[in-house]
Amino acid sequence: MLISTMNDIPGYQITEVLGEVFGLTVRSRNIGSQLGAAFKSIAGGELRGMTKNLVVSRNEVMERMSETAAAKGADAVVAMRFDTSEMGPNWTEICAYGTAVKTRKL
C-alpha cells in the first residue's frame, strides 16, 4: 500500500478515488508513566515512554487505515494525515486518515 501525505504520487496516475479511509485507536496512560512524566517535566527532556507509545499508536492506526483502504480495493492512500485529541484526563485518540485511491504506474 502506497501512502503519501501529498495529494498525488510522483510516477503514478490516480485512476479512481474510492473515498475517505481512517484508522483509529484510543490509548490511556498508566499511572506509572504519568508520574514519570510529571517528574521528568520538572527537569526537562524527552518522555521516552510516551514517545514510544505514540510511535506504536501511529503505526497501529496507519495499519488499520491501510487495511480499510485495501478492503475498498485501493492500492494507495493520498493526503494522509494524523490527528490526535484528548478524550479526558488520561485518554488520547490517535487517528490516521486519507483518501483511498487506485493508481497506475506511469
C-alpha positions as CSV (number, residue, x, y, z in Angstrom):
1,M,0.0,0.0,0.0
2,L,1.5,3.3,-1.1
3,I,0.8,6.1,1.5
4,S,1.5,9.7,0.6
5,T,1.0,12.9,2.6
6,M,0.8,14.6,-0.8
7,N,-2.3,14.9,-3.0
8,D,-0.6,12.8,-5.7
9,I,2.2,10.2,-6.0
10,P,5.0,11.1,-8.4
11,G,5.3,8.4,-11.1
12,Y,1.7,7.3,-10.7
13,Q,-1.7,8.4,-12.1
14,I,-4.7,8.3,-9.9
15,T,-7.3,6.3,-11.9
16,E,-10.1,6.1,-9.3
17,V,-11.0,7.8,-6.0
18,L,-12.6,5.4,-3.6
19,G,-13.2,7.7,-0.7
20,E,-12.0,8.6,2.8
21,V,-10.4,6.0,5.0
22,F,-9.2,6.1,8.5
23,G,-7.6,4.1,11.3
24,L,-8.3,4.9,14.9
25,T,-7.2,4.0,18.4
26,V,-7.8,5.4,21.9
27,R,-4.9,5.0,24.4
28,S,-4.8,5.5,28.1
29,R,-1.7,6.4,30.0
30,N,-0.9,4.3,33.0
31,I,-0.2,5.9,36.4
32,G,3.5,4.9,36.3
33,S,4.1,6.8,33.0
34,Q,2.1,9.8,34.3
35,L,4.2,10.0,37.4
36,G,7.4,9.5,35.5
37,A,6.3,12.3,33.0
38,A,5.5,14.6,35.9
39,F,8.9,14.2,37.4
40,K,10.6,14.4,34.0
41,S,8.8,17.7,33.2
42,I,10.5,19.3,36.2
43,A,14.0,18.5,34.9
44,G,13.1,18.7,31.2
45,G,13.9,16.2,28.5
46,E,12.2,13.6,26.3
47,L,9.4,11.5,27.8
48,R,10.7,8.3,26.2
49,G,7.9,6.0,27.3
50,M,5.3,8.4,25.9
51,T,7.3,8.8,22.7
52,K,7.4,5.0,22.3
53,N,3.7,4.7,22.9
54,L,2.9,7.4,20.3
55,V,5.1,5.7,17.7
56,V,3.4,2.3,18.3
57,S,0.0,4.0,18.2
58,R,0.7,5.8,14.9
59,N,2.0,2.6,13.3
60,E,-1.2,0.8,14.5
61,V,-3.6,3.4,13.1
62,M,-1.7,3.5,9.7
63,E,-2.0,-0.3,9.5
64,R,-5.8,0.0,10.2
65,M,-6.2,2.7,7.6
66,S,-4.3,0.6,5.1
67,E,-6.5,-2.4,5.8
68,T,-9.6,-0.3,5.3
69,A,-8.2,1.1,2.0
70,A,-7.3,-2.4,0.8
71,A,-10.8,-3.6,1.6
72,K,-12.2,-0.9,-0.7
73,G,-9.9,-2.1,-3.5
74,A,-7.3,0.7,-3.1
75,D,-3.6,0.3,-3.8
76,A,-2.7,3.7,-2.3
77,V,-3.8,6.4,0.2
78,V,-3.1,10.1,-0.6
79,A,-3.4,13.2,1.5
80,M,-2.7,11.1,4.7
81,R,-2.7,13.0,7.9
82,F,-2.6,12.2,11.6
83,D,-4.9,13.7,14.2
84,T,-4.8,13.4,18.0
85,S,-7.2,14.7,20.6
86,E,-7.6,14.3,24.3
87,M,-10.7,12.4,25.4
88,G,-10.4,13.0,29.1
89,P,-7.6,13.4,31.6
90,N,-5.9,10.1,30.7
91,W,-7.2,9.1,27.2
92,T,-5.8,10.1,23.8
93,E,-7.4,9.4,20.5
94,I,-4.9,8.9,17.6
95,C,-6.3,8.8,14.0
96,A,-4.7,8.4,10.6
97,Y,-6.9,9.4,7.7
98,G,-6.6,10.0,4.0
99,T,-8.2,9.3,0.6
100,A,-8.2,5.7,-0.8
101,V,-7.3,5.6,-4.5
102,K,-6.5,3.2,-7.3
103,T,-3.3,4.1,-9.2
104,R,-1.5,3.2,-12.4
105,K,2.3,3.5,-12.7
106,L,3.4,5.9,-15.4
